[in-house]
Amino acid sequence: MHLLLATLLAAAPGAPLTLDEALAEAARKNLDVELSRAQALSAGVDVYGSYAGVLPRLDLTASFGHDFSGARSAVTAFPTGLDASGKFIFEQQVVSIPSSDAADYALGLTLQLPLFDGGRNWKTIARAEVARRAADRSLDETTLGVAYEVTRRFYEVVKAQESLHVLEETVARSEEFLRRSQALFEAGRAGRLEVLTARGNLGTDRIAVEQARARLTQAGGDLAVILGRDAGEAPPVVAPAALGAPARPAGEPPGEAELLAQARRARPLLSGQAENVRAAELSQEIAGGAWWPTAGLQATYNRQGPTFSGREGVYGDPARQYTATAAVVLQWNLFAGRQTLADEQRAALATRRARAQAAQAEQNVSNEIARARSNLLALRGAAALAQENLAAAEQGVAVARDRLEAGVASQLEVRDASLKLTQAKLTLVQARVDEVVALADLNRAVGGALAP
């Protein structure tokens, strides 16, 4: 999923963003995604490093130095003659030993190859592979969550933009009513109060426009942050064409059981939890492997002497001046102060905890699906009703205008009809946006797109 988002084309700086472009930018620059991606890459490095336990190890050691001995005195036994039986007679004497300074060079190679360890090293590799897959699923889950949040914030900007347009239309209607009232007053067909009322209504509508601009700025800042931009770099957005089209009847989404089955197959959170359970089980098996002995092959080649080079030098003929050993080393920890048993029990408890977390995650996903599905159904019904209300409000404004022109209605009646039209348009905008966001939330809950 994250690879798909990363391949989408990015918009030019400052250009209006489409939803796809916003998703692509977030996939590249969102910090939550970047942190999760770094964790997945780190898990891949852990897999690479886990093979150290089954591959040979070769160490080279070398030293270059001098052995210094200071002047000292020592007691030494010297023969002084023979006794009657022919044995040497020794006499102890104190002798002085002068200081010395001798070169000392050494070179060594040590090869170690593990042969058997109860399968712990191979299971360590398997656990690292499982942990990498879990990290990949965590990245997918983070990307899925960020994609939903980008979608939600994108449509919040759309909602704010569309609401601002509706309120600007209301200001335009109020300006028209003010001109009509002024004209009627000048013609002697309306009182001064009606002109003042129309002017006050216009001021109220202009205040609503300024408040809508502030909400648009806030929504744009929220979108910029999740895209990885500064809050002051809020981009304009392009409202999807389908949002302004007449609402079409939408089929009911699949049942909760079918949606949960899809989530078990596609939701990264659930597959990642399953990988975590498997990793915990492998850790338990690794801990149990400590009961087995370990065996390995060890070979050493060492050279040491007072000269650096030449035939008898340490760095001379490799067939001389050396000692070599080769051995199979067997080690069996018969008692470690209960540490092995404690590690095994601790790993068993970690497995139990991982299984409980996996079950809890599935329960949470089931609740998310039920909530998102119910919310989507309610909002689809609300959007349909809002469409009907808008049609009625538009007819109401037309009737009120005709009555005003005929002189049988007051400006108050026209103002009331206009306010109802404004509210109907705002309600429809909100209902349509909320329906789209609710569908995106249900898509996130199941881990993949559903047919709208």
N, C-alpha and C positions, 0 to 999 in steps of 0.2 A: 504494500500500500504506500509506504513512504517512498519507494522507488518510483512509483507511478506519479506521485505528487511532484517529486523532484524533477521529472522530465517535462512538466508543463512549462509553457513559455511565460516569461516574466514581463510585466508591463514596464514601459519606460517611466522614469521618475517623474512624478507630477501628473501623469496621465490618469484619466479615470480607470478604476480597476473593475474588472469583471470578477465574479466569484472564483472562477478557475485560476485567474492570475493571483488573487489573494491567497488561495490555497498553496499555490506554487511558491510564493514568496515566503509564506510561513514555514513551509517545509525546509527552505534553505536557511532562514534567519531566526526562527523562533528559538529562544534559549532553552526551553524545556525539551524540544526535539533535539537540539544540539547536545545537551547533557545526556539524554538517553542514547543518542548515537555514539557518543564517546564511551559510554558504558558497554554498549554492544561491541565496539571495536576492542575494548579492553578484554572482554570475554573471549574474543577471538585470539588475542595474544596469549591468554591463559591456556587455550587449547594447544597452541604452538609450544608453550613451555612445559606442558604436562608430559611430553614425551621424554623429558630428561630422565625419568625413572626407569625407562626400559632401554635407553641407548647407552653405549659405552662412554666412559669418561676417561680422558687422557690429560694428565697433569705434567707439566714440565717445571722442574725446579733447578735453579742455578745460583751459585754463590761465588763471589770473588772477594778475597780478603787476606788478612795476615793473622797468624797466631803469635801473640806477644807473651813472653814469660819474663818476669822480672828476676833480678839476681836474688839468690836465697841460699840458705844453708840447709843441709840435710844430713841425717845420721845414716851412714852406710857401713856394712860389715865387709871387712877385707880379710882374706886368708893370710895367716902369718906362719904357717908350718903344718906339720903332721904330728899327731900324737902317737903313742906306742902302738896303737892298733892300726895305724895307717890312715886315720881320718883327718880331714882338714880342721885346723884350729882357726876360728874367726875372731877378729877383734873389731869392735865398733869404733868408728872414727867420724868426726864431724868434718864434712867437706863443704866447700863453697861452690855453688853452681852459678855461672855467670848468666846474665840476661840473654834472651834469644829472640829472634824475629824471623819467622818462617812464613813463606807464602802458603795459602790454603785455598784450593779451588775444588769446586764440586759441581757435578751435573747429574741430574736424575730424571727418569721418566716413570710414571706410575699409570698403569692401565687398570681400570675397574669395570667389570661387566656384570650386571645383575643377572642371576640365573633363575631364582625362584624367591617369591616373597608372599606366597599365599594369594596371588592375584591382585594385590593392592595397587600396584603401579598401573596395570591395565584398566582397573576400575577407576583409578584416578583420571585416566584419559577419557574414559566414558563419561565420568561426571563432568569434566570440563566441556565436553561436547554438548551434554545436556544443558549445562549452565549457559553456553553460548546460544543455544536455541531459545532458552528462557529469556535471555537478554534481547534477542531479536524480537520475540513476541512482546516484550516490554516496550521496545521501540515502536512496534506497530500499534500497541495500545496507546502510547503517548501521542503518536501521530494521529490516531483516530480521534482521541479527545481534543487535540488541538484543532483538527479539521472541523469538528463540530463547533468548537468555540469560535473559530474564524467565521464559520457560517452564521452562527447566532449574532456575532457582532457586526458582520457585514449587513445582515438584514435589519439590525437595529439602525444602522446608518441609512439603509433604504427607507425604513419606516420614518425616520426623522426627516429625510429629504421629501418623501411623499407628503407627510403631514405639513411640512412647510409650504409645499405647493398648494395644498388645500386651503391653508390659512391665507396665503397670498391671494388666492381666488376670492376668498371671503372679503379681504380688504378691497379688492377690485369691485365686488358687488356693493360693498358699503359706500365706496366712492361714487358709484353710479346712483345709489339711493340718495346720497347727499346732493348730487347734481339735480336729480329729479325734484327733491324736496325744495331746493333753492328755486328751481324754475316754477314750481307750483306756488311757492310763496310770493314770488315776484308777479305771478299771474293772478294773485288774490284767491287761489283755490286751496291754500294751506296756511296754517298759522306758523308764527315764529317758533313755537315750541317744537314743531315737527322738524324744523331745520336744526335746532339745537340738539334734539334727540339723535338725529342722523349723524351730526358731527361727533357727539359723544360715543355712539356705536362704532364709528370709524376709528376713534382713538383706542377704544377697547380692543378692536380687531388688530390694530397695529401693535399693541402691546403683546398680544398673543403671538404675532409673527416674530417679535424679538425673542420671546421666550422659546419659541420653536428653534430659532437659530442657535440659541445657547445649548439646547438639547442636541442639536446636530453636531455642534462643536465637541460636546462631551462624548457622543457616540463615535465620532471620527477619531478622537484621541484614544478611546478604548481599542478600536480596531488597529490603529497604528502601533500600539504597544504589543499586541499579540503578533503582529507581523514582524516584530523586531526593529521597528522604527522608534524614533522619539515621539512623544505624545504630540508635539507641535507639528509633526509631519503627517497629519491626517490627510489621507487621499480622498478625493471624490470617488464615488462608485457608480457603476452602471447598473441600474435596476433591471433584472431579467424581464424580457418582453412578456413572458407568461404571467407575470405578476399583475399587469394591468389588463389582461384579457378577462372576459366574462368567465365567472366560475363555472366549471363543468362538473357534473356529478362524478364523484370519485368512489371507486369500489371500497368495500370494507377491507382493512388489512387482514392478513391471516390470523388465525387464533393464537392464543398465548402458547399453547403446547407446540404448535408448528414453529413459532418464532423462537422459542427456547431451543428447539432442536437445531434451528439454523445457527443460533448463537453458540451452541456447543461445537459446531463445525467451524465457525468463522470468527468468533470473538477472540481476539488475541489474548485478552485477560484470562480466559478459561484455559486455552492451550498453554499459556505461560505458566499457570498454576499447576497444570498437569506435569509440565517439565520440572517444576520445582519439587513436586512430590517424588519424581523419579530421581532427581539429584539427591534428595534426602535419603532415599532408599539405598542409593549407591554409597553414600557416606556411611550408612549403617553397615553395609557389607565391608567397606574398607576398614572400619573400626574393628569388625570381627576378624579380619584377616591378620590382626596383630597376634592372634593366638598361634599362628603358624611360624615355623622357623624360616629364616632367610638364608639364601646361599648365593655366592657370587664368586666370580673369577677375578683374581688380583695378580698382576705381574709388575715387577719393578726392575729397573736397570739403573744402577748408580755407579758413578765414577768420582774418585776423590784423590787428590795428590798435591804435592808442593809445586809442580810446574804447570804452566798454562798450556803450552803446545809442545809439539815434537812427538816422536814415536811413543815416549812414555808419559807424555803430558795428558792432562785431563781432557783437553780438546784435541787429542791426537788420534791415534789408531783406535777405533771403537772395539777392536777385538782384544785389547789389552787394558789393564788398569781398571777393571770393572768387576762388579758383583751383580748378580741377577737372581731373582726369585720368581717363582710361579706357584700359586696355591689356589685351592678352592676354599673359601672362607665360609664356614657355617656358623650362624648365630641364632640362638633360641632364647628368647627372654622368658625364663621360667616363672619369674615373679617380679612385678613392677609396682609393688605397694598398692595393688588394686586399681592402678591407673588404667590398665587395659579394660577391666570390667566397667569402670566408670565412664570411659570414652564410649564403650559400646552402648551403655544405658542412655548416655546423653544423646547419642545419634538416634537411638530408637525414639526418644522423646521428640527430637527434631522432626523425625518422620511423621509422628503422630500430629505434631503441630502443623506441618505442611499439608497433611490431609484435611485437617480441620479448616485451614485457610482456603483450600481449594473448594471445600463444600460451602463455606461462607461466601466465597466469590460467586459461585453458581447461584446461591440464594439471592445475593444482591442483584445479579444480572436478571434473575427472574422478576424481582420487584421492579427493576428499571423498565423491563419490557412491559409489565402490566401497567405501570404508571404512564409510560410514553404512549402506549396504544390507546388507553382510555383518554388521555389528553388529546391525541390526534383526532379521535372520533368526535369529541366535544367541540373542538375548534373547527372541524369541517362543517358541523351543523351550524355553528355560529357564523361562519363565513357565508353559508347559503342564506341565512336569515339577514345578514348585513347587506347582501346584494339586493334582497327584496326591499329592505328598508330604504336603500338608496333610491331605488326606482320610485317608491312612494314619495320620498322627500323631494325628488326632482319634479314630480307632478304637483306637489304642494306649492313649490315656489312658483311654478308657471301659473297655477290658479290664483295665487295671491297677487301676482303681478297684474293679471287680467282684471281682478277685482279692484286693484288700486287704480288702474287706468280708467276703469268704468266709474270710479268715484264711490264705490260701495264698500271699500275696505280702507283701513287705516294703515299708516306706515308700520305700526306695531305688529299688525298681522303679517306684513311682508317680512319684517325683521325676525319674527318668530319662525316663519317658514325657512328663512335663510339660515338661521342658527341650526335648525333641524337638518338641513341639507349638509351644513358643515360637519355636524356631529355624525351624520350617516356616512359621509365620506371618510372621516377619521376612523370610525369604527370598522369600516370595510378594509381600509389600509391595514389597520392593526390585526384584524381577523385573518387576512390573507397572509401577512408576514408571520404571524404566530402559527398558522397552519403549516407553512413551509418549514419553520424552525422545529415544530413538533415532529414532522416527518423526518427531518435530519436527526433529531434526538432518537427516534425509533431506529433509524438506520445505524446510529452509533451503538445502540443497545444490543443489536443483533450482530454487529460486526460487518455489515455489508449493506448495499443499497437494496431497497424494496421498490417494487413498482408503485408509483404514486397513484 
